[in-house]
Amino acid sequence: MGKKERKYGISTTGEKVRFAFGDVGYNIMWGFVGSFLTYYYTDSILISAGVVGTIMLLARFLDGASDILMGIIIEKTSSKWGKARPWLLWMIIPLIITFLMVFYIPPFLGGTAKIVYIAVTYTLLSAVTYTASNMAYITLFTLFAPDSNDRNVAATFRTLFAMVTALVIGMVSMPLLEGLGGVASQKSWTTVTLIYAGISFVCVMITFFGVTEKQLSMLIALGSTLIQLVNPYNKTLFMAFYALKGLGGMLFGAAISTLLGDVADWSEWKNGARAEGIVTSLASFGAKVGSGVGAGLVGWILSIGHYDGSAAVQAQSALNAEIMLMIGVPLALAVIQIVLLILWDMDKIRPKMLKELETKRNAVKK
């Protein structure tokens, strides 16, 4: 990258693409965890869904607290690679190790020992290694693209890469598991996690070596969810609007990811310090506590509905529980998000804020 690009803080298209590869790496691992770990525990290891949900909820609360700690650590980090970027390198191996551990339950462990092992390894993954690595990656977003307009374009790249990755993981994981021996085989789970870990490592390293630090849509998801309520038992209707809901989520993700940069701009404007690490950690705290509650709800609602992972045919109560998880909960959350976005007033102050920030930055350069 040329000196002029560094001076004005504008990233190249290539740098945006290389940064977006980080989203591919993290979404391969966490997408597989989010979509298949509960299934692995309940249907392969045969652990109670209620127990799994409780473990995940408690771990995610710890995860949220560790976000704030990691944000402080990032702010205090000083290295030749910057303050966020080095953590991608330092944490990728520990992250991969814990990723492999959560999908491998030693066969000699008994019932209670399995639960303890699950609690420890899942907490290590979610609250320690993934937090440290992914928090650094998200913070890096506001550092390599500090300009608001440049950040919006970069957000589109990373969101596109992330959503395509999530789609591919969702489509290929089950056929891959079945082709390698089935979900009852520990070997198939281990092989798939090794494949995903290798790809993730390459992708995160592309981001590490490929970028440098520099000093709505939700209505679609809401509408498609409402239509799914017309007949939740119609597979064709359900899947069609589930795909549409995914499109809405993709557009929403592209927009929402720019808000962290806006808050960092606001902090610089008001306080003279961007504090990207703190801003990112607080946002991640909320996101992870929310995902922890979500993970807990999955286990609890399935447990209330008497879901049986070993049953060939589920009871009606279990089907009702699944409808609540797939339609009812997302519908309520979409409404809440729309209300919060209506209250967001950054657009009113952004022009004045950016103008004053530009003046201040130009004065510093001179």
N, C-alpha and C positions, 0 to 999 in steps of 0.2 A: 504494500500500500504506500502511496506517495506521501510526501510531507504535507502537501496541501490538504489531503483528506484528513490527516491527523490533526492539522491545525483547526479545521472547521468542524471536526467531529462527525463527518458524514461517512457512513460505511458503504463499501462497494456492494454490488449485487452478489459477487462471489462470497464476500464475507457474510452477508445475510444468509446465504445458502449453507455455508459452513457452520454458522451458528445454529441454524435450524436442524442440522444433523444431531445436535445434542438432544433436541426434543424427540427425535427418533429413538435414540439410545435409552432415554429415561422412560419413554412411553412403551417401549418393548418390555422392559422389566416391570414397571408398575402397572401397565395395562394387563399383563399376564397375572400379576398378583391380584389386582382388583377384580378381574373377571373369573379367575380359576382357582384362587387359593381357598376360598370358602368351599368350593366344590371338591377340591382335593381333600380337605379336612373332613367334610361330612360324608362324601360318597366313596372316597377311596380309603381313608383312614378310619372312617365311621365314628367321628367325634360328634357329639351333640351340637346341633346348630346354635342352641342357646348358649352353650359354653364358648363356642367360637365367636359369636357375636359379642359376648361380654369381654373376652380377651382383646378383641380388636378395638372395642370402645375404649377400654382403659389404656391400651397402648397408644391410641391416637390422641388422648388427652396429654399423655407424656410427650408425644410427638409435638403437639402444639407448644408446650413449654420449651422444648428443646429448640424450636424454631427461633424463639426470642434470644436464647443463649447463642445460637449459631450466628444470628444477625449481629450481635455484639462482637463475636469473635471475628467475623468478616470485616467489620469496621476497624478493628485493631490490627488486622493483618497487613503487613508491608513486605513485599517481595519484588523481585525483578519482573515478575509476571503480573503485578498488581495486587489487589486485595481479595478479589473473588475468584479469578481464573485459576490460581494455583490449587484451590481445593478440588477442582475437577480432576487434577492429576493425583493429588494425595489420597483421595477417597474412592477412586474407581475400583481398586482391588478389594478393599474392605466391603464395598457395596456389592460386588459380584459374589464374594464369599457368603455374605449373609443372604443374598438372593438364592443361592444354591441351597443353603441350609434350611430355609423355610419350606422348600419343596422336597426335603429328604428327612423323613422320620425314621431314625434307626429302628430296625425290626425287633431288637431285643428289649425295647422299652415297653413297660406295662401301661395300663390305663392312666394312672395319675402321673407317671413319669412323662408320658406323651403330652399331657396337658401342660406340664411345667416346661417341657422343651418347646412346645408351640408358643407359649407365652414369652419365653426368653428370646427365641430367635425372631419372632415377629416384632417384638419391641426393639430389638437391636436393628432390624432392617428399617422399620418405619421411623423410629425416634432418634436413631443415631446415624447410620451410614447413608440412608437415602436422604435424610434431612440435610446433612452436611454437604453432600454432593449436589443435590437438586437446588437447595437454597443458594448455593454459590452460582449455579447456572442461571437461576432467575435473576439474581442480583447483577450478574454479568450483562444481562439484557439491557439494563438501564445505563450501564457503563460503556458498552461498545456502541450504543445508539442513543446518546443523550439528547439529541435533537428530536423534538416532538414529531415532526412530519416524517423524519427518517425512521423513528421508532414505530410509527404506524405501519410503514411498509414492511419493516422487519417482522412485526407481529403477524402480518399476513403470511409471510414465508413460514414462520415457525408453527403457526396454527395449522396451515395446510399440511405440513410434514407430520405434525402430531396426529391429526385426524385420520390421515391416510394410514399411518402406522397402527393406530387403534383399530381401524377397520380391518387391516390385514391380519393383525394378531387375533382378532375375534373370529375371522373366517378360517384361518389355517391351523389354529392351535388344536382344536378338537380332532380334525382329520389326522393331524400329525401324531397326536397322542394315540389315537386308535391304530394308526399304521405301524406304530412302534411297539405295540403289544397291548394297548388298551389302558383305560384309566385305573384299572385294578393293579397294574404292573408298576412298581416303583421305578423300574428301569426306564420306562417310557417317560415318566415325569422328569427323571434325572437327565435323560438325553435331551429333551426339549429345553430344559433350563440351561444346559450347557451351550446349546446352539444359540439361544437368545442372549446369553451372557457374552458370548464371543462377538456377536453382532453389535451389542450395546457398547462393548469396550471400544471397538473401532469407531463407532459413531461419536462417542464422547471425546475421543482423542482427536478426531477431525475438528471438533469445536475448539479444543484446547490449543491445538497448534494453528488453527485457521483464523482466530480472531484476536483482537487486542482490546484492552480497556481504553476508554477515552474520557478526559475530564472536560341492528340490534335484533331483530333476529330472534330474541326470546319469545316474541309473539308467535313465531312459526312453531316453536316447541310447544307453546301453550295450546295453540289451535290444534295441532296434530294429536296432542295428548287427550284433549276433549273429544275429538272424533273417535279415538280408540275406545272411549267409553260406550260408544253406540253398541258395539258387539265385541267384547274382549275375547270371546271364544273363537272368533273368525280369524284363522291364522293368516290368511292373505291380507285382510284389512289391517290386522295388528302389525304385521311386518312392514307393510307399505308405509304406514304412518309412523312406525318406529324409525324407519329410514329418514323420513321427513323431519322427525324430531331431532335426529342426529345432525341433519343439515342445519337446523336452527341452532343447535348446540355449537356447531363449528363456527357459525357466524358470530354467535355470542362470545365464544372463546377468543376469537380474533379481536373483538372490540374490548372485552374485559381485560385482556392482557396488557393493554396500553394504559390502564388506569394507574398502575404502579408508577409508571414514569411520570404521569401527571401529578401524582402525590409527591414524588421526589422533586419535581419542578416547583411545586407549591412550597415545599419545605425550604428549598434554596431561596425562593423569593421572599418568604417570611422570616426565615431564621439564618440565612446565609450558608446553610449546609444542606446538601442533598440527602445525606444519610440513607443511601440506597439499601444498605444492609438491614437497618432497622425497619424501614418501610416494607421491604420484602419479607422480613421475618414476621412482622405483625400480620401481613396479609396471609402468609403461609400458615400462621397460627390459627387464624379463623378458618381457612380452608381445610386444614387437617383435623381440627376439632369437629368441623362439619362432616368430613368424610368418616371420622370415627363414630359419630352418632349414626351416620348412614350405615356403616358396617354393623353396628350394634343392632339397628333396626332390622336389617336383613335377617340376622340370626334370631332375634326375639319374635318378629312377626311370623317367620317360618315355624318357630317352635310353638307359638300360640296356635297356629294353623295345623299343628301335628304333622309337619312335613317329615317324611321318612326317606332318607337317602337310599335305603336298600330296597324300597318298594318299587315294583314294576309299574303300578298304577297308584296315583296319589288320591287321597280323600278329597271331597269337595272343599272342606275347610282349608286344606293346603292350597288348592287352586285359588280360593278367595284371597288367601294370604299373598300369593304371587301376583294377583291382579292389583292388590293394594300397593305392593312394592314397585310394580312396573308402571302403574298409571296414577294411583291415588297420591302417593308421596311426591312424585315429580310434578304433578299438577299443582299441589299446594306450594311447592318451592318456586315454581315458575311465577306464580302470582306474587309471592313475596319479593322476588328479584325485580319484577317489573315495577313494583311500588318503590323499591329502593333506588332504581335507576331514574325514576321520575323525580325523585328528591335530589339527585346529583346535579349540582349547579356549577360544575367546573367550566362548562361552555361559556358561561356568562363572564367569568373572570380571566379565561385563558388568553384572549388577545392582549389585554393590558399586562398580564403576568409575563408572557413571552417577550413582549416588547421591552419591558424593563430588565428582564434577564439578559436579553441580547445586548443591551446597552452596558450592563454591568460586566458581562463576559468580555466584550470588546475593550472596555477600559482596562481590565486585568491583562489582556494580551499586549496592550500597548505599554 
